[in-house]
């Protein structure tokens, strides 16, 4: 490990602390480091983002933020309000997105919101979560494009995205 790697590792520890993550013991820290997308990003010489990116299959979706576009394979539409997500929510790669505008039957302007850990734990304690049997409507087995079109009046740049069938 060279001095740049050590600097990136210390930066990772500081970011974890700012986000309220306990360092834990050496074994826990080793496991966290081995699985950290943020640490891998820092070790490649990339800067941390000002806030966490959206998740794709439970992992940070850095490609979407860095490139301004990515491909999704799982897109669901929540048809009716059932207590977990309001009707009209898009589930993209297993993360909830808020629809800002419907552009067509397979096209929306949407934004993501990264919930904090307390919010996730409260959601999992809800009876609706534990007893939820309904499945949002999967829109198709095709690929989906998620990309930024430029500034949107409701959402700052890189926080609003077009979602449409590829």
Secondary structure, DSSP 8 states (H G I E B T S, - for coil): --HHHHHHHHHHHHHHHHTT-----HHHHHHHHHH-HHHHHHHTT----SS---EETTEE-HHHHHHSEEEES-EEE--S--SSS-TT-EEETTEEEEEEEEEETTEEEEEE----HHHHHHHHHSHHHHH-----EE--SS-EEEE--S--SSS-TTS-EEEEE-
